[in-house]
Amino acid sequence: MIKIEGLNKSFGKFRVLKDINLQLDDKNIVALIGANASGKTTLIKTILGMVIADSGTITVNGSNIKNEWQYRHAIGYMPQIGRYPENMKVGQVLDMIADLRGQREALDFDLYNSFGIEDILHKKMGTLSGGTRQKVSAHLAFLFNAPILILDEPTAGLDPLSAHILKEKIQREQAKGKLVLITSHILSELDDVVNRIVYMEEGSIVLNKTIQQLKDDTRTTKLSEAIPFLMKQKQAAK
């Protein structure tokens, strides 16, 4: 579980996060969405400890993350664009990250097998296509069997079959009781995966509902219809 209370962050005079209060519970697949510059990336980086908040608290599984780093072992993270040493082979990168993580047991090789990672272990990272690099990032995110998964645009660059394999994997992990937080600009990708939506706008959370509540409120059947409907309503009310 992730609990965020009174979180604020500014870069100079620009307030990126404005008094964020949010609780993300286990056994949920949550979509964190919003327009560019809405604060999504900063919020994720703050949870990961890559950005330090000006005020507020974040607890992960009941422990305050301030001045701590061990909590990161509870999180599997898939960045939107994986940055790896270009001259290292895929196998070397996997070994390096396993060494850094310090975990060699209870590993999850589902995506390693499904994506055929074994067939590219000899290839250098710099030679991989964007989609293949995404497969490596996805495998690493799930590899350490973390109870919390944070996936930033996880299907970007993946072919339809690989995207389907990844979505099925996400649903299996939720069934095990894990918390999965997903960001995506492609709302249609989220319709059959997530069960809760958190919408950010200008550094604030303006919507936090289950998918069913959202569809009932907007009388729509798809997330890709519900969010535009709400935004048009909001604009009309201004």
C-alpha positions in Angstrom: 0.0 0.0 0.0 1.1 3.6 -0.8 -0.3 6.4 1.3 0.4 10.1 0.4 -0.5 13.0 2.7 -0.2 16.7 2.1 2.5 16.3 -0.7 3.8 19.5 -2.2 6.6 20.1 -4.7 7.8 23.2 -6.5 10.5 23.8 -9.1 11.3 27.5 -8.6 8.1 29.4 -8.7 6.2 26.5 -10.5 4.2 24.3 -8.2 4.2 20.9 -9.7 2.4 19.0 -6.9 -0.3 20.8 -4.8 -1.3 19.2 -1.5 -1.7 15.6 -2.9 -3.6 13.2 -0.7 -3.9 9.7 -2.1 -4.1 6.1 -0.8 -3.4 3.3 -3.2 -4.4 -0.1 -1.8 -3.2 -3.6 -2.6 -5.2 -5.8 -5.0 -5.8 -2.8 -7.3 -4.7 -1.8 -10.8 -4.8 2.0 -10.8 -4.5 4.2 -13.8 -2.7 7.5 -13.1 -3.6 9.8 -16.0 -3.6 13.5 -17.0 -2.4 15.9 -19.6 1.3 16.7 -20.1 2.7 18.7 -17.2 -0.1 17.6 -14.9 2.3 16.3 -12.3 2.1 12.5 -13.0 5.8 12.0 -13.6 6.9 14.1 -10.6 4.5 12.2 -8.4 5.9 8.9 -9.5 9.5 10.1 -9.1 8.6 11.3 -5.6 7.2 7.9 -4.7 10.4 6.3 -6.0 12.6 8.7 -4.1 14.0 10.3 -7.3 12.5 13.7 -6.4 12.3 15.0 -2.8 9.0 16.7 -1.8 9.0 20.1 -0.2 6.4 19.0 2.3 4.1 16.0 3.1 4.7 12.4 3.7 4.7 9.1 1.7 4.5 5.8 3.4 5.0 2.5 1.6 3.6 -0.6 3.4 3.3 1.5 6.5 6.9 2.8 6.6 7.8 6.5 5.9 10.1 6.7 3.0 11.9 9.8 4.2 15.7 9.2 4.4 15.1 5.6 3.6 15.9 3.4 0.6 15.1 -0.1 1.6 11.4 0.4 0.7 12.4 0.4 -2.9 12.8 -3.4 -2.8 9.0 -3.5 -2.5 8.7 -1.8 -5.9 9.2 -3.0 -9.4 9.5 0.0 -11.8 9.2 0.1 -15.5 10.2 3.5 -16.9 8.7 4.9 -20.1 12.1 4.9 -21.7 14.6 2.4 -20.3 18.1 3.9 -20.1 20.8 1.3 -20.2 24.6 1.2 -21.1 24.5 1.0 -24.8 27.6 -1.2 -25.1 26.5 -3.8 -22.6 24.8 -7.0 -23.7 21.3 -7.8 -22.5 22.6 -10.6 -20.4 25.2 -8.4 -18.7 22.5 -5.8 -17.9 20.3 -8.4 -16.3 23.1 -9.7 -14.2 24.2 -6.2 -13.2 20.7 -5.2 -12.0 20.3 -8.5 -10.2 23.6 -7.8 -8.4 22.5 -4.3 -7.5 19.2 -5.5 -6.2 21.0 -8.2 -4.2 18.3 -10.8 -5.0 18.9 -14.1 -6.7 16.0 -16.1 -5.3 12.2 -16.1 -5.8 12.6 -14.5 -9.2 9.8 -14.2 -11.7 10.7 -15.4 -15.2 7.3 -15.3 -16.8 8.0 -12.4 -19.2 11.6 -13.6 -19.7 10.1 -16.8 -21.2 7.0 -15.2 -22.9 9.1 -12.4 -24.6 12.0 -14.8 -25.6 14.6 -12.7 -23.7 16.9 -15.7 -23.8 17.3 -15.3 -27.6 18.6 -11.7 -27.2 21.0 -12.1 -24.2 24.0 -11.8 -26.6 22.8 -8.6 -28.2 24.0 -5.1 -27.1 21.4 -2.8 -25.7 22.3 -0.1 -28.3 21.2 -2.4 -31.1 17.7 -3.2 -29.8 14.6 -1.7 -31.2 12.4 0.4 -29.0 9.9 -2.5 -28.5 12.5 -5.0 -27.6 14.0 -2.6 -25.1 10.5 -2.3 -23.6 10.4 -6.1 -23.2 13.7 -6.0 -21.3 12.3 -3.2 -19.1 9.1 -5.1 -18.5 11.0 -8.3 -17.5 13.1 -6.3 -15.0 10.1 -4.7 -13.5 8.5 -8.0 -12.7 11.6 -10.1 -12.2 12.0 -9.4 -8.4 8.4 -10.3 -7.5 7.8 -7.0 -5.8 4.4 -6.4 -4.1 4.1 -3.0 -5.8 4.5 -2.4 -9.5 4.8 1.1 -11.1 4.6 0.9 -14.9 5.1 4.1 -17.0 3.5 3.8 -20.4 4.2 0.0 -20.3 2.8 -0.9 -23.7 4.5 1.9 -25.7 6.3 0.4 -28.6 5.1 -3.1 -28.1 3.5 -5.1 -30.8 -0.1 -6.2 -30.2 0.7 -9.7 -29.1 3.4 -8.5 -26.6 1.1 -5.8 -25.3 -1.6 -8.5 -24.7 1.0 -10.8 -22.9 1.9 -7.9 -20.7 -1.7 -6.9 -19.8 -2.4 -10.5 -18.9 0.6 -10.6 -16.7 -0.5 -7.4 -15.0 -3.9 -8.9 -14.2 -2.3 -12.1 -12.8 -0.2 -10.0 -10.5 -3.2 -8.1 -9.2 -4.9 -11.5 -8.6 -2.0 -12.3 -6.3 -2.8 -9.2 -4.2 -0.3 -6.8 -5.6 -0.8 -3.1 -6.2 -0.2 -2.0 -9.8 0.1 1.7 -10.8 0.0 2.4 -14.5 0.4 5.7 -16.4 -0.7 5.9 -20.0 -1.9 8.4 -22.6 -3.7 5.7 -24.5 -7.0 5.3 -22.6 -8.2 2.5 -24.8 -5.3 0.4 -23.5 -6.5 0.7 -20.0 -10.2 -0.2 -20.4 -9.9 -3.9 -19.8 -7.1 -3.7 -17.3 -7.5 -1.1 -14.5 -10.2 -1.0 -11.8 -9.5 2.5 -10.5 -8.7 5.9 -12.1 -6.7 8.8 -10.6 -6.8 11.9 -12.8 -4.4 14.8 -12.3 -4.6 18.3 -13.6 -2.2 21.2 -12.9 -0.6 19.4 -10.0 -3.8 18.4 -8.3 -5.9 15.2 -8.1 -9.3 16.1 -9.6 -10.7 12.6 -9.9 -10.2 9.4 -7.8 -12.9 6.8 -8.5 -13.4 3.2 -9.4 -13.8 2.5 -13.1 -17.4 1.4 -12.5 -18.2 4.6 -10.6 -16.8 6.7 -13.4 -18.7 4.8 -16.1 -21.9 5.1 -14.0 -21.5 8.8 -13.4 -20.8 9.5 -17.1 -23.2 6.9 -18.5 -20.5 5.6 -20.7 -19.1 2.1 -21.2 -15.4 2.9 -21.9 -12.7 4.8 -20.1 -11.8 6.4 -23.4 -15.3 7.9 -23.6 -15.7 8.8 -19.9 -12.6 11.0 -19.4 -13.2 13.2 -22.5 -16.9 13.5 -21.4 -15.8 14.7 -17.9 -13.3 17.2 -19.4 -15.8 18.7 -21.7 -18.2 19.1 -18.8 -15.6 20.8 -16.8 -14.6 23.2 -19.7 -18.3 24.0 -20.3 -18.7 24.9 -16.6 -15.9 27.5 -16.7 
